């Protein structure tokens, strides 16, 4: 049975009505269109809003001029032709009964980041932490003091203000000063790395809510299209954040999405996989592009078992569900087993490395650069007498112990399924595991503990993906 909240279904209509109510004759723009914005390069770019029914609207940008007429609902939209990245800002003009001039508009790369508190985690908090020994980047303690790059622009979605008409067109800012202090640290450092590598303007939109579960980020109607939920009651405020914070941004042209969420859904496995599938499908549908990349963060070590309803394997099981989503097209995942300085802290502070690793995924998978973007991931296991021999994808120049000590957090079991610590050797770019009490291995687990912070990496400096070879989750994204 499908259950939805009627008020959430009315938000989109309320937005439209509020825009048209602003003035019976005036052109009104959504808040995402504003001064200093970045338009996506090499794609058709939508510019839209409301006006009087039948009003002629003209949009001019660079050498392009597009004209349309507001429909019977007062809505209008035009598409600018694909454009190359720009070196300096230009004015974008929208004319009808009134005239709106948006200044300093750039063309480059645009990404939207979303999720819960770890994506919302502000730059002002990031500046208070020290550099982790495992980080491969310099500590950006003074980033707020040195961030003055006019080619990085930020837009922070405010849930309450986003649905209201906008006459100031002031939502976009250069990534600096007070605007940056309140912005997503992971999102900013992603943008910083992308901009440094591509040498084009980058716009990053942050739309995240602390403590949010996944369902509020999904359009209610999207659940009806997924067979898994055909006979499942969907409660938990579906659409609560989707309508004011995602739908109001669409169809602003994007390159892709970044997602950091799941802490509020730990304890789920298969159900979370399908919720994420529905979220990806529905967001891509909202933007009219089924190929938009979706890159996300696998959760860091945390003692979920402080809550007695969880065990020390609850988090590894959730991470396994997250990894299954790599079977969805145009997806990528980063590992963060080395990025928490306190496993009792659900908010790992090292967001500059989160942003950098997400950027590596985008640079490799979206922009085609030859960079390693993942740590070793399980490929297959073979049994040779009393040893388990494991091969990996993403060896990144070779398998290594990050600290030079014996590889840790590996366990091995025989047919009795009693897992014991394994002795591990690196040989011919594979791992060879054994234990005195296991005569014939049948299963291996790695980092299968919520507090695990393993030292198994590749030469590219990226930590390995946790895994188990016994009873892994199976997910087929094809309906």
C-alpha positions as CSV (number, residue, x, y, z in Angstrom):
1,X,0.0,0.0,0.0
2,X,1.3,3.4,-0.9
3,X,0.9,6.3,1.6
4,X,1.9,9.9,1.0
5,X,1.5,13.2,2.7
6,X,-0.9,15.5,0.7
7,X,0.7,18.8,1.9
8,X,4.0,17.7,0.4
9,X,2.3,17.1,-3.0
10,X,1.1,20.7,-2.9
11,X,4.4,22.4,-2.4
12,X,5.3,22.6,-6.1
13,X,1.9,24.1,-6.8
14,X,2.4,26.6,-4.0
15,X,5.7,27.7,-5.4
16,X,4.1,28.3,-8.8
17,X,1.2,30.2,-7.3
18,X,3.5,32.3,-5.1
19,X,5.7,33.2,-8.0
20,X,2.7,34.3,-10.1
21,X,1.1,36.1,-7.2
22,X,4.2,38.3,-6.9
23,X,2.8,40.5,-9.7
24,X,0.2,39.9,-12.3
25,X,2.4,41.2,-15.0
26,X,6.0,40.9,-13.9
27,X,8.5,38.2,-14.9
28,X,9.5,36.3,-11.8
29,X,12.6,33.9,-11.6
30,X,13.2,31.0,-9.3
31,X,15.8,31.6,-6.6
32,X,18.4,29.4,-8.2
33,X,18.7,31.9,-11.2
34,X,20.7,34.8,-9.9
35,X,23.7,37.2,-10.1
36,X,27.1,35.4,-10.1
37,X,25.7,32.0,-11.1
38,X,27.5,29.4,-13.1
39,X,25.8,27.8,-16.1
40,X,26.7,24.3,-17.2
41,X,29.0,24.2,-20.2
42,X,28.5,22.0,-23.3
43,X,24.8,21.3,-22.5
44,X,21.5,23.0,-23.3
45,X,20.9,25.4,-20.4
46,X,17.3,26.0,-19.2
47,X,16.2,29.5,-18.1
48,X,12.6,29.6,-16.7
49,X,10.1,31.4,-14.5
50,X,6.6,32.8,-14.5
51,X,4.9,35.8,-16.2
52,X,1.5,36.8,-17.2
53,X,-0.4,34.3,-19.3
54,X,0.6,34.8,-23.0
55,X,3.4,37.3,-22.1
56,X,6.3,37.3,-24.5
57,X,9.6,36.6,-22.7
58,X,13.0,37.2,-24.3
59,X,16.3,35.8,-22.8
60,X,19.7,37.2,-24.0
61,X,23.1,35.9,-23.1
62,X,26.2,36.4,-25.1
63,X,25.3,36.1,-28.7
64,X,22.2,34.1,-28.0
65,X,18.6,35.4,-28.0
66,X,15.7,33.1,-27.1
67,X,12.1,34.0,-27.1
68,X,9.0,32.2,-25.8
69,X,5.5,32.9,-24.5
70,X,4.1,32.1,-21.0
71,X,1.7,29.3,-21.1
72,X,-1.9,29.1,-19.7
73,X,-0.4,28.6,-16.2
74,X,1.9,31.6,-16.5
75,X,5.0,29.4,-16.8
76,X,7.7,29.9,-19.4
77,X,11.1,28.2,-20.3
78,X,13.8,28.6,-22.9
79,X,16.9,26.7,-23.6
80,X,20.2,28.3,-24.4
81,X,22.4,26.4,-26.8
82,X,25.4,24.6,-25.4
83,X,28.3,27.0,-24.6
84,X,32.0,26.6,-23.9
85,X,33.4,27.6,-20.5
86,X,33.8,31.3,-20.1
87,X,36.8,33.3,-18.8
88,X,34.8,36.2,-17.4
89,X,31.3,36.9,-16.3
90,X,28.6,38.4,-18.6
91,X,25.1,39.8,-18.1
92,X,22.1,37.6,-18.7
93,X,18.9,39.6,-19.5
94,X,15.3,38.5,-19.2
95,X,12.8,40.9,-20.7
96,X,9.0,41.1,-20.9
97,X,6.7,43.5,-19.2
98,X,9.7,44.1,-16.8
99,X,13.4,43.6,-17.3
100,X,15.8,41.5,-15.1
101,X,19.5,41.7,-15.6
102,X,21.6,39.0,-13.9
103,X,25.2,40.1,-13.7
104,X,28.6,38.3,-13.7
105,X,27.2,35.0,-15.0
106,X,29.9,32.4,-15.8
107,X,29.8,29.2,-17.8
108,X,31.6,26.1,-16.5
109,X,30.9,23.0,-14.4
110,X,27.9,22.7,-12.0
111,X,27.3,20.0,-9.3
112,X,24.7,19.6,-6.7
113,X,25.6,18.1,-3.3
114,X,23.0,16.7,-0.9
115,X,22.4,14.5,2.1
116,X,22.4,14.9,5.8
117,X,24.7,16.5,8.4
118,X,28.0,15.3,7.0
119,X,27.3,16.9,3.7
120,X,25.8,20.0,5.4
121,X,29.0,20.2,7.7
122,X,30.0,23.8,7.4
123,X,33.4,25.2,6.5
124,X,33.5,27.1,9.8
125,X,33.7,23.7,11.6
126,X,36.2,22.3,9.2
127,X,38.7,25.1,10.1
128,X,38.9,23.9,13.7
129,X,40.4,20.5,13.1
130,X,43.9,19.2,12.5
131,X,45.3,17.1,9.6
132,X,44.9,13.3,9.9
133,X,48.1,11.3,9.4
134,X,46.3,9.3,6.6
135,X,45.3,12.4,4.6
136,X,47.1,12.9,1.3
137,X,46.5,16.6,1.2
138,X,47.8,19.5,3.2
139,X,45.8,20.6,6.1
140,X,43.5,23.5,5.1
141,X,43.3,25.0,8.5
142,X,43.4,28.5,7.1
143,X,41.2,27.8,4.0
144,X,38.7,30.4,5.1
145,X,41.4,33.1,5.1
146,X,42.9,32.1,1.7
147,X,39.7,31.2,-0.3
148,X,39.3,34.0,-2.8
149,X,38.9,32.3,-6.1
150,X,36.2,34.1,-8.2
151,X,35.9,31.0,-10.4
152,X,34.3,28.9,-7.6
153,X,30.7,30.0,-7.0
154,X,28.4,28.5,-4.3
155,X,24.7,28.4,-3.8
156,X,23.2,27.3,-0.4
157,X,19.6,26.0,-0.7
158,X,17.5,27.4,2.2
159,X,14.5,25.2,2.7
160,X,12.2,28.1,3.9
161,X,13.4,30.7,1.4
162,X,13.8,28.5,-1.7
163,X,10.0,28.3,-2.3
164,X,9.4,32.0,-2.1
165,X,9.6,34.5,-5.0
166,X,13.0,36.2,-5.4
167,X,13.5,39.8,-6.4
168,X,17.1,40.2,-5.2
169,X,18.7,37.4,-7.3
170,X,21.4,37.2,-4.7
171,X,21.6,33.5,-3.8
172,X,25.0,32.8,-5.6
173,X,28.3,33.9,-4.0
174,X,32.0,33.7,-4.7
175,X,33.3,31.0,-2.3
176,X,34.8,33.2,0.3
177,X,34.1,35.0,3.6
178,X,30.7,34.6,5.4
179,X,29.0,32.8,2.5
180,X,31.8,30.1,2.5
181,X,31.8,29.8,6.3
182,X,28.2,28.5,6.2
183,X,28.7,26.3,3.1
184,X,29.3,22.5,2.8
185,X,33.0,21.7,3.4
186,X,32.9,18.5,1.4
187,X,31.1,20.4,-1.5
188,X,33.6,23.3,-1.4
189,X,36.7,21.0,-1.5
190,X,35.2,19.0,-4.3
191,X,34.8,22.2,-6.3
192,X,38.2,23.4,-5.4
193,X,39.9,20.3,-6.8
194,X,37.7,20.2,-9.9
195,X,38.4,23.8,-10.6
196,X,42.2,23.4,-10.1
197,X,42.3,20.4,-12.5
198,X,39.9,21.6,-15.2
199,X,40.8,25.3,-15.1
200,X,37.1,26.4,-15.7
201,X,34.6,28.0,-13.5
202,X,32.8,25.7,-11.1
203,X,29.4,26.1,-9.4
204,X,28.4,24.0,-6.4
205,X,24.9,23.9,-5.0
206,X,24.4,22.5,-1.5
207,X,21.0,21.2,-0.5
208,X,21.4,19.1,2.7
209,X,19.5,18.7,6.0
210,X,21.1,17.5,9.2
211,X,19.7,14.3,10.5
212,X,17.6,13.6,7.5
213,X,16.6,10.1,6.4
214,X,16.5,9.2,2.8
215,X,12.8,9.1,2.2
216,X,12.2,12.9,2.5
217,X,14.6,13.4,-0.4
218,X,12.4,11.3,-2.8
219,X,9.4,12.3,-4.7
220,X,6.4,10.3,-3.4
221,X,5.3,9.4,-6.9
222,X,8.7,7.8,-7.6
223,X,8.0,5.0,-5.2
224,X,5.0,3.9,-7.3
225,X,7.3,3.4,-10.3
226,X,9.6,0.9,-8.4
227,X,8.3,-2.7,-8.2
228,X,10.1,-3.3,-4.9
229,X,7.7,-0.8,-3.2
230,X,4.5,-2.1,-5.0
231,X,3.2,-3.7,-1.8
232,X,5.2,-1.7,0.7
233,X,3.9,1.1,2.8
234,X,6.0,4.2,2.3
235,X,5.9,6.4,5.3
236,X,8.6,8.7,6.8
237,X,7.6,11.9,5.1
238,X,8.5,11.1,1.5
239,X,8.9,14.3,-0.5
240,X,9.4,16.6,2.6
241,X,12.8,17.9,1.4
242,X,12.5,16.8,-2.3
243,X,9.8,19.4,-3.1
244,X,11.3,22.5,-1.6
245,X,15.0,21.7,-1.9
246,X,15.4,19.6,-5.0
247,X,12.4,20.2,-7.3
248,X,12.9,23.9,-7.0
249,X,16.4,23.6,-8.3
250,X,15.5,21.4,-11.3
251,X,15.9,21.8,-14.2
252,X,19.0,24.0,-13.5
253,X,21.6,22.4,-15.8
254,X,24.0,20.2,-13.9
255,X,27.0,17.9,-14.5
256,X,26.1,15.6,-11.7
257,X,25.2,14.9,-8.1
258,X,27.2,14.3,-4.9
259,X,25.5,12.4,-2.0
260,X,26.6,11.9,1.6
261,X,23.8,10.4,3.7
262,X,23.0,7.1,5.4
263,X,23.8,7.6,9.1
264,X,20.1,8.0,9.8
265,X,19.3,4.8,7.9
266,X,21.9,2.5,9.4
267,X,20.2,-0.8,10.2
268,X,18.7,-1.1,6.7
269,X,20.2,-3.1,3.8
270,X,18.1,-4.1,0.8
271,X,15.5,-1.5,1.6
272,X,18.1,1.2,1.5
273,X,19.5,0.0,-1.8
274,X,16.1,0.3,-3.4
275,X,15.4,3.7,-1.8
276,X,18.7,4.9,-3.2
277,X,17.7,3.5,-6.6
278,X,14.4,5.3,-6.5
279,X,16.2,8.5,-5.4
280,X,18.7,8.3,-8.3
281,X,16.0,7.5,-10.9
282,X,13.7,10.3,-9.7
283,X,16.4,13.0,-9.6
284,X,17.6,12.1,-13.0
285,X,14.0,12.1,-14.2
286,X,13.5,15.6,-12.7
287,X,16.5,16.8,-14.7
288,X,15.5,14.9,-17.8
289,X,18.8,13.2,-18.1
290,X,19.2,9.5,-17.1
291,X,22.9,9.7,-17.5
292,X,23.7,12.2,-14.8
293,X,26.5,10.9,-12.6
294,X,25.7,10.1,-8.9
295,X,28.8,9.9,-6.7
296,X,28.5,9.1,-3.0
297,X,30.3,8.6,0.3
298,X,30.5,5.2,2.1
299,X,30.1,5.8,5.8
300,X,33.1,6.2,8.1
301,X,33.8,4.1,11.3
302,X,31.3,4.8,14.1
303,X,30.1,2.9,17.1
304,X,26.5,2.4,16.1
305,X,26.4,-0.5,18.7
306,X,26.2,2.1,21.4
307,X,22.5,1.7,20.5
308,X,21.6,-1.8,21.7
309,X,19.5,-2.5,18.7
310,X,22.7,-2.6,16.6
311,X,25.8,-4.8,16.6
312,X,29.3,-4.2,15.5
313,X,28.4,-5.7,12.1
314,X,25.4,-3.4,11.5
315,X,27.6,-0.7,9.9
316,X,29.6,-3.1,7.7
317,X,26.3,-4.5,6.4
318,X,25.0,-1.0,5.6
319,X,28.3,-0.2,3.8
320,X,27.8,-3.4,1.8
321,X,24.4,-2.1,0.7
322,X,26.0,1.2,-0.3
323,X,28.6,-0.7,-2.4
324,X,25.9,-2.6,-4.2
325,X,24.7,0.7,-5.7
326,X,27.8,0.7,-7.9
327,X,25.7,-1.6,-10.1
328,X,23.6,1.4,-11.0
329,X,24.8,3.2,-14.1
330,X,27.0,6.3,-13.8
331,X,27.7,5.9,-10.1
332,X,30.9,6.1,-8.0
333,X,31.7,5.6,-4.3
334,X,34.5,6.7,-2.0
335,X,35.7,4.9,1.1
336,X,36.3,6.7,4.4
337,X,37.5,4.0,6.8
338,X,40.6,6.2,7.5
339,X,38.8,9.5,8.0
340,X,37.5,9.5,11.6
341,X,39.7,10.5,14.5
342,X,37.1,9.4,17.0
343,X,34.7,6.4,16.4
344,X,32.3,7.9,18.9
345,X,31.9,10.9,16.6
346,X,29.3,10.5,13.8
347,X,30.7,13.7,12.1
348,X,34.2,12.9,10.9
349,X,36.0,16.2,10.5
350,X,38.3,15.7,7.6
351,X,35.9,17.0,4.9
352,X,38.7,18.3,2.7
353,X,39.7,14.7,1.9
354,X,36.1,13.7,1.4
355,X,35.8,16.4,-1.2
356,X,39.1,15.5,-2.8
357,X,38.2,11.8,-3.1
358,X,34.8,12.7,-4.6
359,X,36.6,14.9,-7.1
360,X,39.0,12.0,-8.1
361,X,35.9,9.9,-9.0
362,X,34.5,12.8,-11.1
363,X,37.8,13.5,-12.8
364,X,38.2,9.8,-13.7
365,X,34.6,8.8,-14.5
366,X,33.1,12.0,-15.8
367,X,36.0,14.0,-17.2
368,X,38.1,11.0,-18.5
369,X,41.3,11.9,-16.7
370,X,43.7,9.0,-16.0
371,X,43.7,9.1,-12.2
372,X,43.0,6.3,-9.7
373,X,39.8,7.1,-7.8
374,X,39.3,4.0,-5.7
375,X,41.1,1.8,-3.2
376,X,41.4,-1.9,-3.8
377,X,38.0,-3.6,-4.2
378,X,37.3,-7.3,-3.9
379,X,37.4,-9.2,-7.2
380,X,37.6,-12.9,-6.4
381,X,38.9,-15.5,-4.0
382,X,40.6,-18.8,-4.8
383,X,41.5,-21.5,-2.3
384,X,44.9,-23.1,-2.6
385,X,45.3,-25.8,0.1
386,X,45.1,-24.0,3.4
387,X,45.3,-20.5,1.9
388,X,42.8,-18.0,0.5
389,X,44.2,-16.1,-2.4
390,X,42.3,-12.8,-3.1
391,X,42.6,-10.6,-6.2
392,X,41.4,-7.0,-6.4
393,X,40.3,-4.3,-8.8
394,X,41.8,-0.9,-8.4
395,X,45.3,-2.0,-7.3
396,X,46.5,1.5,-8.2
397,X,50.1,0.7,-8.8
398,X,50.3,-2.0,-6.2
399,X,48.8,-3.3,-2.9
400,X,50.5,-1.8,0.3
401,X,50.3,-1.5,4.0
402,X,49.8,2.2,4.6
403,X,51.8,2.2,7.8
404,X,54.3,-0.6,7.0
405,X,52.8,-2.9,9.6
406,X,51.1,-6.3,8.9
407,X,47.8,-5.9,7.2
408,X,45.0,-5.8,9.8
409,X,41.2,-6.4,10.1
410,X,41.2,-9.5,8.0
411,X,39.5,-12.6,9.3
412,X,39.2,-16.1,7.8
413,X,36.9,-19.1,8.4
414,X,36.6,-22.7,7.4
415,X,33.3,-24.7,7.0
416,X,32.4,-24.0,10.7
417,X,32.1,-20.3,9.9
418,X,34.1,-19.4,12.9
419,X,36.1,-16.3,11.8
420,X,39.6,-15.8,13.3
421,X,42.3,-13.2,12.6
422,X,44.2,-14.0,9.4
423,X,47.8,-13.8,8.6
424,X,48.1,-11.8,5.4
425,X,50.9,-11.5,2.8
426,X,51.1,-9.4,-0.3
427,X,52.3,-11.6,-3.2
428,X,52.1,-10.8,-6.9
429,X,49.6,-8.0,-6.4
430,X,47.3,-10.4,-4.5
431,X,46.7,-11.2,-0.9
432,X,47.4,-14.6,0.6
433,X,45.5,-15.3,3.8
434,X,45.8,-18.2,6.3
435,X,45.3,-19.1,9.9
436,X,46.7,-22.0,11.9
437,X,43.2,-23.1,12.9
438,X,41.7,-23.0,9.4
439,X,42.8,-26.0,7.3
440,X,40.5,-25.2,4.3
441,X,39.3,-21.7,4.0
442,X,35.7,-21.0,2.8
443,X,35.3,-17.3,3.6
444,X,37.2,-14.1,4.2
445,X,36.0,-10.8,5.7
446,X,37.8,-7.5,5.7
447,X,37.0,-4.5,7.9
448,X,33.9,-6.3,9.0
449,X,33.6,-4.2,12.2
450,X,32.1,-0.8,12.8
451,X,35.3,0.5,14.4
452,X,37.7,-0.9,11.8
453,X,40.4,1.5,10.5
454,X,42.5,-0.8,8.3
455,X,45.9,-0.1,6.9
456,X,45.3,-1.9,3.5
457,X,45.6,0.6,0.7
458,X,46.9,0.8,-2.9
459,X,49.9,2.8,-4.0
460,X,47.6,5.6,-5.0
461,X,47.0,6.3,-1.3
462,X,43.4,5.1,-1.2
463,X,42.0,2.7,1.4
464,X,40.5,-0.6,0.4
465,X,36.7,-1.2,0.2
466,X,35.4,-3.4,3.1
467,X,34.0,-6.7,2.0
468,X,32.9,-10.2,2.9
469,X,33.0,-13.3,0.6
470,X,30.2,-15.1,2.5
471,X,26.6,-14.3,2.0
472,X,27.0,-11.0,0.3
473,X,24.0,-8.9,-0.7
474,X,22.9,-9.3,-4.2
475,X,21.2,-6.4,-6.1
476,X,20.0,-6.3,-9.7
477,X,19.1,-2.7,-10.7
478,X,17.1,-3.9,-13.8
479,X,13.4,-4.0,-13.0
